[in-house]
Amino acid sequence: MSEPSLEEMLGITRTVYSWVMPETERLLRELAGPPHREVLRDRHREAWTSKQDAYHEEFFETWLGWCEAKVRTPAEFAHRYPTAGSSEGIRETLATLASSASCDGLPGPPTIHIFEGEYEGYRALARPYGIRVVDHPRESWRESLSEYRGEAGRGHRFYLSQPSSIDGNLWGDFDEFLDFLGDHTAMRLMLDLCYVGCVPDECYPDARIAADHEVVDVVFFSLSKVFGTYYHRIGGMFSREEYYGLWGNKWFKNLTSLYFGTELMRRYGVTELPDKYRPLQQTVVEELSLAPVLVGSEGASTPVASDVFLLAGHQGHSPCAEFDRLPGRPRYCLTRRMYEKCWVRGDYLEGVR
């Protein structure tokens, strides 16, 4: 029998998993009863009236209001598409880049840029389209981007998450990076806000996330990590330009999922659940710091809570290579341990406290 992995011993995972919280399960149960049942029944009826075409607008307006205190929202972007989480929108932008590159007469293959350790989906989704992926070390991003000053990066796209998938924290250089990209390069930014709604109020800076910056072409967002709705595929995309591959989504959309997401945002504020579960996150991190497999290890790291309440990072060197997900990616997921603690204390059996 093989030795248990470090993940198994610590009850953590390197992959970030969605956590279906007690609050999410409670609302999901309520959808089967009045008044939600009647509302959903009416929304699915009489398709020949085309009333369904506009139902996603309610979802987008709710999201804009929900996160306005923390995000300078892209409300003025001309196009809005409901998507199956963030991944559908990301994939469509990559497909469009690949198909249009030859028509635009740009030298070289279609190209995107990411930071080392970013969300692995950008690379995985780009690969089938023959898109070149350029990695940059985030700690020296100014130097790394220097070769793309001027017209060298024309037609290129930079995919970036904020809060960051690299470590689960709000990246402090984000505003400066936006200005640099807009002032010194011809690149455009594709901004992923999938972790907005996962950060407690105490971790946000005074300045809001600049999703409306002039260098931002597209904004993706999702409720998968925020409320644990991964398998309900609830997300959206704002863009300055039309993406014809998503034009039909005004028809081809999940009315129940959009309604579910809208009701979740109406019920819980953008920092409400992260504020509630922050102490639980910190308890788990404290327990990890006392784990025998870590204590006493030469050069052992100290686990620290990330801004995103589902994640943690570490200070110092990891006790073994397995502790890191990828080089330069010092974060791991606490979903399993947080779920188990809520289960043991009865949150799923007794309802939401």
C-alpha positions in Angstrom: 0.0 0.0 0.0 1.4 3.4 -1.0 2.1 6.1 1.6 -0.7 8.7 2.0 0.0 11.9 0.2 0.6 15.1 2.1 -2.8 16.3 0.8 -4.5 13.3 2.4 -2.7 13.7 5.6 -3.6 17.4 5.9 -7.1 17.2 4.5 -6.3 19.9 1.9 -6.2 19.8 -1.9 -4.0 21.5 -4.5 -7.0 21.8 -6.9 -9.4 24.6 -5.8 -12.8 22.9 -5.3 -16.2 24.6 -5.0 -17.8 24.5 -1.5 -21.5 24.0 -1.4 -22.2 26.0 1.8 -25.2 25.4 4.0 -26.7 28.7 2.8 -26.5 27.5 -0.8 -28.3 24.3 0.0 -31.0 26.1 2.0 -31.9 28.3 -0.9 -31.8 25.4 -3.4 -34.4 23.6 -1.2 -36.5 26.7 -1.1 -36.6 26.9 -4.9 -38.9 23.9 -4.9 -41.5 25.7 -2.9 -43.5 29.0 -3.2 -43.0 31.6 -4.4 -39.9 30.5 -6.3 -41.6 27.5 -7.8 -44.4 29.6 -9.4 -41.9 32.2 -10.7 -39.7 29.6 -12.3 -42.7 27.8 -13.8 -43.9 31.0 -15.4 -40.5 31.9 -16.8 -40.2 28.6 -18.6 -43.7 28.8 -20.2 -44.8 30.5 -23.5 -41.5 30.6 -25.3 -43.2 32.0 -28.4 -43.7 35.3 -26.6 -39.8 35.7 -26.4 -40.1 36.9 -22.8 -37.2 34.7 -21.9 -34.8 36.7 -24.1 -34.4 39.4 -21.5 -34.3 37.4 -18.3 -30.5 37.4 -18.1 -30.5 41.2 -17.8 -31.9 40.9 -14.2 -29.0 38.7 -13.4 -26.4 41.2 -14.8 -28.0 44.2 -13.1 -28.1 42.3 -9.8 -24.4 41.4 -10.1 -23.4 45.0 -10.9 -25.2 46.3 -7.8 -24.0 43.4 -5.7 -20.3 44.0 -6.2 -20.3 47.8 -6.8 -18.8 48.6 -3.4 -15.7 46.5 -4.3 -15.5 46.7 -8.1 -15.6 49.7 -10.5 -18.0 47.7 -12.6 -18.0 47.5 -16.4 -21.6 48.7 -16.6 -20.9 50.7 -19.8 -19.5 47.8 -21.8 -21.8 47.3 -24.8 -22.2 43.6 -24.6 -23.3 41.2 -21.9 -23.5 37.4 -22.2 -24.8 34.8 -19.7 -22.3 32.0 -19.7 -21.8 28.5 -18.1 -19.5 29.8 -15.4 -16.4 31.7 -16.5 -15.0 28.9 -18.7 -17.5 29.3 -21.6 -16.6 33.0 -22.0 -12.9 32.3 -21.6 -13.0 29.6 -24.3 -15.0 31.8 -26.7 -12.6 34.7 -26.5 -9.7 32.2 -27.1 -11.5 30.7 -30.1 -12.2 34.2 -31.5 -8.5 35.2 -31.1 -7.4 32.0 -32.9 -9.8 32.4 -35.8 -9.2 36.1 -36.4 -5.4 36.2 -36.0 -4.7 35.3 -39.6 -7.3 37.8 -40.9 -5.8 40.6 -38.9 -2.5 40.2 -40.7 -0.4 40.1 -37.5 3.0 38.5 -37.4 3.4 35.2 -35.5 0.8 32.9 -34.0 -2.1 34.1 -31.9 -0.7 34.8 -28.4 -1.9 35.2 -24.9 0.1 36.2 -21.8 -0.3 35.0 -18.2 1.6 35.1 -15.0 3.3 31.9 -13.8 1.0 30.0 -11.5 -2.2 31.6 -12.8 -5.5 29.7 -13.3 -4.5 26.6 -15.3 -7.6 26.8 -17.5 -6.2 29.6 -19.6 -3.4 27.4 -20.9 -5.6 24.3 -21.1 -8.3 26.0 -23.1 -5.8 27.9 -25.4 -3.8 24.7 -26.4 -6.4 23.1 -28.7 -6.6 26.4 -30.7 -2.9 26.5 -31.4 -2.5 29.6 -29.3 0.9 30.5 -28.0 1.1 31.1 -24.2 3.8 33.4 -22.8 4.5 33.1 -19.0 5.7 36.0 -17.0 7.1 35.9 -13.4 4.8 38.2 -11.5 7.5 39.3 -9.1 9.4 40.9 -12.0 6.5 41.7 -14.3 7.9 45.1 -15.4 11.2 43.7 -16.6 9.4 40.7 -18.2 7.0 42.8 -20.1 9.7 45.3 -21.3 10.2 43.3 -24.6 6.5 43.9 -25.5 6.6 47.7 -25.3 5.2 49.5 -28.2 3.8 47.5 -31.1 5.5 44.2 -30.2 2.4 42.8 -28.5 -0.3 44.1 -30.9 -3.1 41.6 -31.1 -2.0 39.9 -27.9 -4.2 39.3 -24.9 -3.2 39.2 -21.3 -5.4 36.9 -19.1 -5.3 37.8 -15.4 -7.5 37.1 -12.3 -8.1 39.6 -9.5 -8.3 38.5 -6.7 -5.5 36.3 -8.0 -5.7 32.6 -8.6 -1.9 32.4 -7.9 -2.2 32.8 -4.2 -5.8 33.7 -3.4 -4.9 37.3 -2.6 -5.7 40.7 -4.1 -2.6 41.7 -6.1 -1.2 45.0 -4.9 0.4 46.0 -8.2 -2.9 45.5 -10.1 -3.6 49.2 -10.8 0.0 50.0 -11.8 0.0 47.0 -14.1 -3.2 48.2 -15.8 -1.6 51.6 -16.4 1.6 50.1 -17.7 -0.2 47.8 -20.1 -2.3 50.7 -21.4 0.5 53.3 -21.6 3.4 51.2 -22.9 2.0 48.2 -24.8 -0.5 47.3 -27.4 -1.9 44.4 -25.4 -5.5 44.2 -24.2 -6.5 42.7 -20.8 -9.0 39.9 -20.3 -10.0 40.3 -16.6 -11.3 37.3 -14.6 -13.2 38.3 -11.4 -14.2 34.7 -10.4 -13.1 35.3 -6.8 -14.9 38.5 -6.2 -17.4 37.6 -3.5 -14.9 35.2 -1.8 -13.0 37.9 0.1 -14.1 39.3 3.5 -14.5 43.0 3.9 -11.4 43.4 6.0 -9.1 42.3 3.2 -10.3 44.7 0.5 -8.3 47.9 0.0 -10.1 51.3 -0.1 -9.8 51.5 -3.9 -12.2 49.3 -5.8 -11.0 46.8 -8.4 -10.7 48.8 -11.7 -12.7 46.5 -14.0 -13.7 49.5 -16.1 -10.1 50.5 -16.9 -9.6 51.5 -20.5 -7.2 48.6 -21.2 -9.7 46.0 -20.1 -11.6 44.5 -23.1 -13.4 41.7 -21.4 -14.6 40.9 -17.9 -15.5 37.3 -16.8 -17.3 36.5 -13.6 -18.7 33.4 -12.0 -20.6 32.3 -8.9 -18.9 28.9 -8.8 -16.5 29.6 -6.0 -18.5 32.4 -4.4 -21.6 30.3 -3.5 -20.5 26.8 -4.4 -22.6 26.7 -7.5 -20.0 25.1 -9.8 -22.3 22.5 -11.2 -25.1 25.0 -11.8 -22.8 26.8 -14.2 -23.7 30.4 -13.3 -21.5 33.1 -14.9 -21.3 36.0 -17.3 -19.1 38.1 -19.5 -18.9 41.8 -20.3 -17.1 42.9 -23.5 -16.5 46.1 -25.4 -16.8 44.3 -28.7 -19.3 41.8 -30.0 -18.5 38.1 -29.6 -20.6 36.4 -32.2 -20.1 32.9 -30.8 -22.0 34.0 -27.7 -24.7 36.0 -29.4 -27.1 33.1 -29.2 -26.8 32.9 -25.4 -29.7 35.2 -25.0 -31.7 32.1 -26.0 -29.5 29.3 -25.0 -29.3 29.9 -21.3 -30.3 28.2 -18.1 -33.2 30.2 -16.7 -33.2 28.2 -13.4 -29.5 28.7 -12.8 -29.7 32.4 -13.6 -32.6 32.8 -11.2 -30.8 30.8 -8.5 -27.7 33.0 -8.8 -29.8 36.2 -8.7 -31.5 35.1 -5.6 -28.3 34.2 -3.9 -26.8 37.6 -4.6 -30.0 39.3 -3.3 -29.9 37.3 -0.1 -26.1 37.5 0.7 -24.0 40.6 0.2 -20.6 40.5 -1.6 -18.7 40.1 1.7 -21.3 38.5 3.9 -20.4 34.9 3.6 -16.6 35.4 3.5 -17.0 37.6 6.7 -19.0 34.8 8.3 -16.5 32.0 7.4 -13.3 33.9 8.0 -12.9 32.7 11.6 -13.4 29.1 10.3 -10.8 29.6 7.7 -8.4 30.9 10.3 -9.1 28.0 12.6 -8.3 25.5 9.9 -5.1 27.4 9.1 -4.1 27.3 12.8 -4.7 23.6 12.9 -2.6 23.0 9.8 0.3 24.9 11.4 0.3 22.4 14.3 0.1 19.3 12.0 2.8 16.8 13.0 3.9 16.4 9.3 4.8 20.1 9.3 6.0 20.8 12.9 9.6 20.1 13.2 10.3 19.8 9.5 13.6 21.5 8.6 12.7 24.8 6.9 8.9 24.0 7.3 6.5 26.7 6.2 3.9 28.5 8.2 0.4 28.3 6.7 -1.3 31.7 6.3 -4.9 32.5 5.4 -5.3 33.9 1.9 -7.7 36.8 1.2 -10.0 34.3 -0.6 -11.7 32.5 2.3 -11.4 29.0 0.6 -7.6 29.2 0.3 -4.4 29.4 2.3 -0.8 30.0 1.4 2.5 29.6 3.3 5.5 31.6 4.4 8.9 30.1 3.9 9.8 26.9 2.1 7.3 24.1 1.8 8.3 20.9 3.7 8.2 18.9 0.5 7.7 19.5 -3.2 4.2 18.0 -3.0 3.0 20.9 -0.8 3.2 23.3 -3.8 0.8 23.0 -6.7 3.2 24.4 -9.2 6.4 26.3 -9.0 5.5 29.9 -7.9 2.0 28.8 -6.8 2.1 28.8 -3.0 -1.6 28.2 -2.3 -3.9 25.3 -1.5 -7.6 24.7 -1.0 -9.3 24.4 2.4 -12.7 23.3 1.0 -12.7 19.8 2.4 -11.7 20.7 5.9 -14.2 23.7 6.1 -17.0 21.5 4.8 -16.2 18.7 7.3 -16.2 21.2 10.2 -19.6 22.6 9.2 -20.9 19.1 8.9 -19.7 18.0 12.3 -21.1 21.0 14.1 -24.5 20.3 12.4 -24.9 23.2 10.0 -26.2 21.0 7.2 -28.6 19.1 9.5 -30.0 22.0 11.5 -30.1 24.6 8.8 -28.2 27.8 8.6 -27.3 29.4 11.9 
